[in-house]
Amino acid sequence: MIDRVADALAGAADELLLVANDPAAQEWLPHVRMAGDVRTGCGSLGGIHAAIVRAGQPVLVVAWDMPFVPAGLLRALREAGTRADAVLPESGSRRGLEPLCAYYSTACVPAIERRLDAGDMRVVSFFEDVRVERLPALQVRRFGDPEILFMNVNTPDDLALAERHATDGVDRRPEA
């Protein structure tokens, strides 16, 4: 699963960085630079913070358990990043956005740090402090069904469904 995410990112990013705190993580993608959280115990927001700080430049962030995010969508997020500090695709999620499949510039770091210092670890907590652009749902749909694109594999049932999607040809998603 993580190989699929790495392949999509390789098609859209200049270099890869794996942010993980598990000592075994270096074995997951041995050819990729690995770094841990800058601030531990801060959840997904801490992971986004670590990615930006450790990279020292704007980043594309994708949760490792989102196996169907295509490189074309990531390139669209990166391109929109020339106009905003954070770019997130619209989806049918409870937030209406996908903060763990997004572009974040270094301008987000101080805003994230202020929220972490205040104990607010919500992944969307800092959005009101930076320029956020949404990649419209209509544009996201050019790359596939958002329910599949942003699917998280968290349970054995999710894994079985993801394997069916991969077998059914979801792998051949558009890059445009």
C-alpha positions as CSV (number, residue, x, y, z in Angstrom):
1,M,0.0,0.0,0.0
2,I,2.7,2.5,0.9
3,D,4.5,1.7,-2.4
4,R,1.4,2.9,-4.3
5,V,1.5,6.2,-2.3
6,A,5.2,6.6,-2.9
7,D,4.7,5.9,-6.7
8,A,2.0,8.6,-6.9
9,L,4.2,11.1,-5.0
10,A,7.2,10.3,-7.1
11,G,5.1,11.3,-10.1
12,A,4.4,14.7,-8.7
13,A,7.2,15.7,-6.2
14,D,10.9,16.4,-6.6
15,E,11.8,14.1,-3.7
16,L,10.2,11.8,-1.2
17,L,10.2,12.0,2.6
18,L,8.6,9.5,4.9
19,V,7.5,11.0,8.2
20,A,7.1,8.2,10.7
21,N,8.0,7.5,14.3
22,D,8.1,3.7,14.1
23,P,11.8,2.5,14.2
24,A,10.9,-0.1,11.5
25,A,9.7,2.6,9.1
26,Q,13.1,2.8,7.3
27,E,12.3,-0.7,6.0
28,W,9.0,0.4,4.5
29,L,10.6,2.5,1.8
30,P,14.4,1.8,2.1
31,H,15.3,4.2,-0.8
32,V,13.4,7.1,0.8
33,R,14.7,9.6,3.4
34,M,12.9,9.1,6.7
35,A,12.3,11.6,9.5
36,G,10.3,11.6,12.8
37,D,8.0,14.1,14.2
38,V,9.5,17.4,15.3
39,R,6.9,17.5,18.1
40,T,5.8,14.1,19.2
41,G,2.3,13.2,20.3
42,C,0.6,15.8,18.1
43,G,-1.2,13.4,15.8
44,S,-1.7,14.1,12.1
45,L,-1.2,17.8,12.5
46,G,2.2,17.0,14.0
47,G,2.9,14.8,11.0
48,I,2.1,17.7,8.6
49,H,4.3,20.0,10.6
50,A,7.2,17.5,10.6
51,A,6.9,17.1,6.8
52,I,7.1,20.8,6.1
53,V,9.9,21.4,8.7
54,R,12.0,18.4,7.8
55,A,11.6,19.1,4.0
56,G,12.4,22.8,4.5
57,Q,10.2,23.6,1.5
58,P,6.6,23.2,0.3
59,V,5.3,19.6,0.5
60,L,2.6,17.3,-0.9
61,V,1.3,15.3,2.0
62,V,-0.5,11.9,1.5
63,A,-1.5,9.6,4.3
64,W,0.2,6.2,3.7
65,D,-3.1,4.4,3.9
66,M,-4.7,6.3,0.9
67,P,-3.6,3.8,-1.9
68,F,-5.7,5.3,-4.8
69,V,-4.5,9.0,-4.9
70,P,-3.1,9.5,-8.4
71,A,0.0,11.5,-9.3
72,G,-2.2,13.7,-11.6
73,L,-4.3,14.9,-8.7
74,L,-1.1,15.6,-6.7
75,R,0.3,17.6,-9.6
76,A,-2.9,19.7,-9.7
77,L,-2.6,20.4,-5.9
78,R,1.1,21.4,-6.4
79,E,0.3,23.7,-9.3
80,A,-2.5,25.5,-7.3
81,G,0.1,26.0,-4.5
82,T,1.5,28.9,-6.5
83,R,-1.6,30.8,-5.4
84,A,-2.0,29.7,-1.8
85,D,-0.3,28.4,1.4
86,A,-2.4,25.3,1.5
87,V,-4.3,23.5,-1.2
88,L,-6.8,20.8,-0.4
89,P,-9.1,18.7,-2.6
90,E,-12.8,18.8,-2.0
91,S,-14.4,15.6,-1.1
92,G,-17.5,14.1,0.5
93,S,-15.7,13.7,3.9
94,R,-17.2,15.3,7.1
95,R,-14.8,18.2,6.6
96,G,-15.6,18.5,2.9
97,L,-11.8,18.6,2.3
98,E,-8.9,16.1,2.5
99,P,-6.2,17.5,4.8
100,L,-4.1,14.4,4.5
101,C,-3.9,14.6,0.7
102,A,-2.8,18.2,0.3
103,Y,-0.2,20.8,-0.6
104,Y,1.3,22.8,2.3
105,S,3.9,25.7,2.0
106,T,6.4,26.7,4.6
107,A,4.1,29.6,5.5
108,C,1.9,27.1,7.3
109,V,4.6,26.3,9.9
110,P,4.1,29.3,12.2
111,A,0.4,28.9,12.1
112,I,0.6,25.2,12.9
113,E,3.0,25.9,15.7
114,R,0.7,28.5,17.3
115,R,-2.1,25.9,17.3
116,L,0.1,23.1,18.7
117,D,1.3,25.5,21.4
118,A,-2.3,26.2,22.3
119,G,-3.0,22.5,22.5
120,D,-5.2,22.4,19.4
121,M,-4.2,19.4,17.4
122,R,-7.1,19.4,14.9
123,V,-5.7,18.9,11.5
124,V,-7.7,21.9,10.1
125,S,-7.1,24.2,13.1
126,F,-4.6,26.5,11.4
127,F,-6.6,27.0,8.1
128,E,-8.0,30.3,9.2
129,D,-4.5,31.7,9.6
130,V,-3.2,30.9,6.1
131,R,-4.4,31.3,2.5
132,V,-6.3,28.1,1.7
133,E,-7.4,27.1,-1.8
134,R,-9.8,24.3,-2.5
135,L,-9.4,22.1,-5.5
136,P,-13.1,22.0,-6.6
137,A,-14.9,18.6,-6.5
138,L,-15.6,18.9,-10.2
139,Q,-11.8,19.0,-10.9
140,V,-11.1,16.3,-8.4
141,R,-13.6,14.0,-10.1
142,R,-11.5,14.2,-13.3
143,F,-9.1,11.9,-11.5
144,G,-11.7,9.4,-10.3
145,D,-14.4,8.8,-7.7
146,P,-13.5,10.8,-4.6
147,E,-14.8,7.9,-2.4
148,I,-12.1,5.7,-3.9
149,L,-9.4,8.3,-4.4
150,F,-9.5,9.3,-0.7
151,M,-10.3,5.8,0.8
152,N,-8.4,5.1,4.0
153,V,-7.5,1.5,4.7
154,N,-7.9,1.2,8.5
155,T,-9.5,-2.2,9.0
156,P,-9.4,-5.7,7.4
157,D,-12.7,-4.9,5.7
158,D,-11.2,-1.7,4.2
159,L,-8.2,-3.7,3.0
160,A,-10.4,-6.3,1.3
161,L,-12.4,-3.5,-0.4
162,A,-9.2,-1.8,-1.5
163,E,-7.9,-5.1,-3.0
164,R,-11.1,-5.4,-4.9
165,H,-10.8,-1.9,-6.2
166,A,-7.3,-2.6,-7.4
167,T,-8.3,-5.8,-9.0
168,D,-11.3,-4.1,-10.7
169,G,-9.0,-1.6,-12.5
170,V,-9.1,1.4,-10.2
171,D,-5.3,1.2,-10.7
172,R,-5.8,2.5,-14.2
173,R,-6.9,6.0,-13.1
174,P,-6.5,9.0,-15.3
175,E,-3.4,11.2,-14.9
176,A,-4.8,14.3,-16.6
